[in-house]
Amino acid sequence: MNKSRVQGLFRLLRFELSFAAGACVVLAEVLALGGWPTLRLGIFGFLSVFSIAASVLILNDVFDIETDRINAPSRPLPAGVVTKREALGLSVAAALAGCALALMIGFSAFVAICAMLLLGVLYDWKLKRYGLFGNLVVGFSVGMSFIFGGIAAGNPFEPVVLFLAVMTMLVDLGEEIAADALDVEGDRQSGSRSLAIVLGSDKAMRIATAVFALVIAASAAPFAAGWFGWPYLPPIIAFDAILVWSVWRLLDPRTPRKLRYIRRIYLAGTAMLLALIAIRLAAG
């Protein structure tokens, strides 16, 4: 297998998104346990959700290959760097690995990971065309990473874990709606009934802004509830600041290449998760 094909397969993984999903699991385990999980639990939890996220993201590229020939011709599949069969093989392998790792954690974790996989496949196959409902499904799937971490740790109903699951879902929901507002033509070609198609791009972006505003307003809740101490405040403030700046740029009609600001939101979210984990590690 040549170097370009290996690189193409790696690009299909969308590493940063899969990594963020795995980081959610580790943070959820830490919070659910009130301390650090065993090395085995941490690694298996991270890799199981990383693998499932990668599998679903690869499958999304397979289903979107015709649309991407027009909207994203440089992606590995429309560019011909990777064949459809190779992509499907990698997706299946990642799904099997994720399920096997979850089963080694426990049966409840296995059931949860299978539910996440099923939701992801349904979204890729059909639900993405159902506008807001599809956005809610993918947001719920992302929030499930925290729920999975709580299940893996044996404490799925820890309030702070449930709260972060909802917050993560809302951030992803805002990103999905904003991304749809920037790709009306792509949604129209795929037959999607996105908010941007139904209400128009401007209204869809305003709805996304309202969702992000809710996230910012709710970010004080962990401190008010006593779940987080003050050392956790700087990364959350930093994320909120980046979120405000990114949304402002998205709302400005003069801003070029707006999709990069959506990417910055989830990169900032990933950085915040890693910072929260590091703070917990420093606390011992």
C-alpha positions as CSV (number, residue, x, y, z in Angstrom):
1,M,0.0,0.0,0.0
2,N,1.5,3.3,-1.1
3,K,2.0,6.3,1.1
4,S,-0.8,8.4,-0.4
5,R,-3.3,5.6,0.2
6,V,-2.2,5.3,3.8
7,Q,-2.5,9.0,4.3
8,G,-6.0,8.9,2.6
9,L,-7.2,6.2,5.0
10,F,-5.9,8.2,7.9
11,R,-7.7,11.3,6.7
12,L,-11.0,9.3,6.6
13,L,-10.6,8.8,10.4
14,R,-11.0,12.5,11.0
15,F,-8.5,12.0,13.9
16,E,-9.3,15.2,15.8
17,L,-13.0,14.4,16.0
18,S,-12.5,10.8,17.0
19,F,-9.8,11.9,19.5
20,A,-12.3,14.4,21.0
21,A,-14.9,11.7,21.5
22,G,-12.3,9.5,23.3
23,A,-11.3,12.4,25.5
24,C,-14.9,12.9,26.5
25,V,-14.9,9.3,27.8
26,V,-11.8,9.7,29.9
27,L,-13.0,12.9,31.5
28,A,-16.4,11.2,32.2
29,E,-14.6,8.3,33.8
30,V,-12.6,10.6,36.0
31,L,-15.6,12.6,37.1
32,A,-17.8,9.5,37.6
33,L,-15.2,7.8,39.8
34,G,-14.0,10.9,41.6
35,G,-10.5,10.0,40.7
36,W,-8.4,8.3,38.0
37,P,-9.6,5.1,36.4
38,T,-7.4,2.1,36.0
39,L,-5.0,2.3,33.1
40,R,-7.0,-0.6,31.4
41,L,-10.3,1.2,31.8
42,G,-9.0,4.5,30.6
43,I,-7.3,3.0,27.5
44,F,-10.2,0.7,26.6
45,G,-12.8,3.4,27.2
46,F,-10.9,5.9,25.0
47,L,-10.1,3.5,22.2
48,S,-13.6,2.0,22.0
49,V,-15.3,5.3,21.5
50,F,-12.5,6.6,19.3
51,S,-13.0,3.5,17.1
52,I,-16.7,3.8,16.9
53,A,-16.5,7.5,16.1
54,A,-13.9,6.8,13.4
55,S,-16.1,4.1,11.9
56,V,-19.2,6.3,11.7
57,L,-17.2,9.2,10.2
58,I,-15.7,6.9,7.5
59,L,-19.1,5.6,6.7
60,N,-20.4,9.2,6.4
61,D,-17.7,9.8,3.7
62,V,-18.9,6.6,1.9
63,F,-22.5,7.8,1.8
64,D,-21.5,11.3,0.8
65,I,-19.2,10.4,-2.0
66,E,-21.4,11.8,-4.8
67,T,-22.1,15.0,-3.0
68,D,-18.4,15.4,-2.1
69,R,-17.4,15.0,-5.8
70,I,-18.9,18.5,-6.1
71,N,-18.5,20.1,-2.7
72,A,-15.3,18.4,-1.4
73,P,-13.5,16.9,-4.4
74,S,-10.2,16.7,-2.4
75,R,-11.6,14.2,0.1
76,P,-9.9,10.8,-0.2
77,L,-12.9,9.0,-1.8
78,P,-13.9,11.5,-4.5
79,A,-10.2,12.1,-5.2
80,G,-9.7,8.4,-5.9
81,V,-7.0,8.1,-3.3
82,V,-9.0,5.5,-1.4
83,T,-11.5,3.1,-2.9
84,K,-15.0,2.7,-1.6
85,R,-14.3,-1.0,-0.7
86,E,-11.2,0.0,1.3
87,A,-13.1,2.7,3.2
88,L,-15.9,0.3,4.0
89,G,-13.4,-2.3,5.2
90,L,-11.7,0.2,7.5
91,S,-15.1,1.3,8.8
92,V,-16.2,-2.2,9.6
93,A,-12.8,-3.0,11.2
94,A,-13.0,0.1,13.4
95,A,-16.6,-0.8,14.4
96,L,-15.6,-4.3,15.4
97,A,-12.6,-3.1,17.4
98,G,-14.7,-0.6,19.2
99,C,-17.4,-3.1,20.1
100,A,-14.8,-5.7,21.2
101,L,-13.0,-3.2,23.5
102,A,-16.3,-2.1,25.0
103,L,-17.3,-5.8,25.7
104,M,-14.0,-6.2,27.6
105,I,-15.1,-3.3,29.8
106,G,-18.4,-4.9,30.5
107,F,-21.8,-5.8,29.0
108,S,-23.4,-2.5,29.8
109,A,-20.6,-0.7,28.0
110,F,-21.0,-3.1,25.1
111,V,-24.8,-2.3,24.8
112,A,-24.0,1.5,25.0
113,I,-21.4,1.3,22.3
114,C,-23.7,-0.7,20.0
115,A,-26.4,2.0,20.5
116,M,-23.9,4.7,19.6
117,L,-22.9,2.7,16.5
118,L,-26.5,2.1,15.5
119,L,-27.4,5.8,15.8
120,G,-24.3,6.8,13.8
121,V,-25.1,4.4,11.0
122,L,-28.7,5.5,10.9
123,Y,-27.6,9.1,10.7
124,D,-25.2,8.5,7.9
125,W,-27.7,6.4,6.0
126,K,-31.0,8.3,6.4
127,L,-31.4,10.7,9.3
128,K,-29.0,13.4,8.1
129,R,-31.6,14.4,5.6
130,Y,-34.2,15.1,8.3
131,G,-32.9,18.6,9.2
132,L,-33.2,19.5,12.8
133,F,-34.0,15.9,13.8
134,G,-30.9,14.7,12.2
135,N,-28.9,17.5,13.9
136,L,-30.4,16.4,17.3
137,V,-29.5,12.7,16.6
138,V,-25.8,13.5,15.9
139,G,-25.6,15.9,18.8
140,F,-27.1,13.2,21.1
141,S,-24.6,10.7,19.7
142,V,-21.7,13.0,20.6
143,G,-23.1,13.6,24.1
144,M,-23.3,9.8,24.5
145,S,-19.5,9.7,24.7
146,F,-19.9,11.1,28.3
147,I,-22.7,8.7,29.1
148,F,-20.5,5.8,27.9
149,G,-17.7,7.0,30.2
150,G,-20.1,7.1,33.1
151,I,-21.3,3.6,32.2
152,A,-17.8,2.3,31.9
153,A,-17.0,3.7,35.3
154,G,-20.1,2.1,36.8
155,N,-21.7,5.5,37.6
156,P,-23.7,6.6,34.6
157,F,-26.0,9.0,36.6
158,E,-23.3,11.2,38.1
159,P,-24.8,14.7,37.7
160,V,-21.7,16.4,36.4
161,V,-21.3,13.7,33.7
162,L,-24.9,14.1,32.6
163,F,-24.5,17.9,32.6
164,L,-21.4,17.7,30.4
165,A,-23.2,15.2,28.1
166,V,-26.0,17.8,27.5
167,M,-23.5,20.6,27.1
168,T,-21.5,18.6,24.5
169,M,-24.7,17.8,22.7
170,L,-25.6,21.5,22.5
171,V,-22.2,22.5,21.3
172,D,-22.4,19.9,18.5
173,L,-26.0,20.9,17.7
174,G,-24.9,24.5,17.2
175,E,-22.0,23.4,15.0
176,E,-24.3,21.2,12.9
177,I,-26.9,23.9,12.4
178,A,-24.2,26.5,11.6
179,A,-22.5,24.2,9.2
180,D,-25.8,23.5,7.4
181,A,-26.3,27.3,7.1
182,L,-22.9,27.5,5.3
183,D,-23.7,24.6,2.9
184,V,-27.2,25.2,1.6
185,E,-26.3,24.1,-1.9
186,G,-24.9,20.8,-0.6
187,D,-28.0,20.2,1.5
188,R,-30.2,20.9,-1.4
189,Q,-28.3,18.5,-3.6
190,S,-28.5,15.7,-1.0
191,G,-32.2,16.3,-0.4
192,S,-31.8,17.4,3.2
193,R,-34.5,19.4,4.9
194,S,-32.1,21.3,7.1
195,L,-33.1,24.5,9.0
196,A,-31.1,26.5,6.4
197,I,-33.2,25.0,3.6
198,V,-36.5,25.4,5.5
199,L,-35.9,28.8,7.1
200,G,-33.0,30.3,5.2
201,S,-29.3,30.6,6.1
202,D,-29.6,33.7,8.2
203,K,-32.3,32.4,10.5
204,A,-30.5,29.1,10.8
205,M,-27.3,30.9,11.8
206,R,-29.3,32.9,14.4
207,I,-30.7,29.7,15.8
208,A,-27.2,28.3,16.1
209,T,-26.1,31.5,17.8
210,A,-28.9,31.0,20.4
211,V,-27.8,27.5,21.1
212,F,-24.2,28.7,21.6
213,A,-25.5,31.5,23.9
214,L,-27.2,28.8,26.0
215,V,-23.9,26.9,26.3
216,I,-22.1,30.0,27.5
217,A,-24.9,30.9,30.0
218,A,-24.9,27.3,31.4
219,S,-21.1,27.1,31.7
220,A,-21.4,28.6,35.2
221,A,-23.6,25.8,36.4
222,P,-20.7,23.4,37.4
223,F,-19.3,26.0,39.7
224,A,-22.6,27.0,41.2
225,A,-23.4,23.3,41.9
226,G,-20.0,22.8,43.4
227,W,-18.9,20.2,40.9
228,F,-15.9,22.2,39.8
229,G,-13.4,24.2,41.8
230,W,-11.9,27.5,40.7
231,P,-8.8,25.8,39.0
232,Y,-11.2,24.6,36.3
233,L,-12.4,28.2,35.5
234,P,-9.6,29.4,33.1
235,P,-10.1,26.7,30.4
236,I,-13.9,27.2,30.5
237,I,-13.5,30.9,30.2
238,A,-11.1,30.5,27.4
239,F,-13.5,28.2,25.5
240,D,-16.4,30.6,26.0
241,A,-14.2,33.4,24.7
242,I,-13.3,31.4,21.6
243,L,-16.9,30.5,21.1
244,V,-18.0,34.1,21.3
245,W,-15.3,35.2,18.8
246,S,-16.1,32.4,16.4
247,V,-19.8,33.1,16.4
248,W,-19.2,36.8,15.9
249,R,-17.0,35.9,12.8
250,L,-19.7,33.5,11.6
251,L,-22.4,36.2,11.8
252,D,-20.2,38.7,9.9
253,P,-21.1,38.5,6.2
254,R,-17.6,39.8,5.3
255,T,-15.9,36.8,6.9
256,P,-14.2,34.5,4.3
257,R,-13.9,30.7,4.7
258,K,-16.4,30.5,7.6
259,L,-16.2,26.8,8.1
260,R,-12.8,27.2,9.7
261,Y,-14.5,29.0,12.6
262,I,-16.7,26.0,13.2
263,R,-13.6,23.9,13.3
264,R,-12.0,26.2,15.8
265,I,-15.0,25.7,18.1
266,Y,-14.6,22.0,18.3
267,L,-10.8,22.3,18.5
268,A,-11.3,24.7,21.4
269,G,-13.7,22.2,23.0
270,T,-11.1,19.4,22.7
271,A,-8.4,21.6,24.2
272,M,-10.8,22.5,27.1
273,L,-11.4,18.8,27.7
274,L,-7.7,18.0,27.8
275,A,-7.2,21.0,30.2
276,L,-9.9,19.7,32.5
277,I,-8.2,16.2,32.5
278,A,-4.8,17.8,33.2
279,I,-6.1,19.8,36.1
280,R,-7.7,16.7,37.6
281,L,-4.3,14.9,37.1
282,A,-2.5,17.7,38.8
283,A,-4.9,17.6,41.7
284,G,-3.9,14.0,42.3
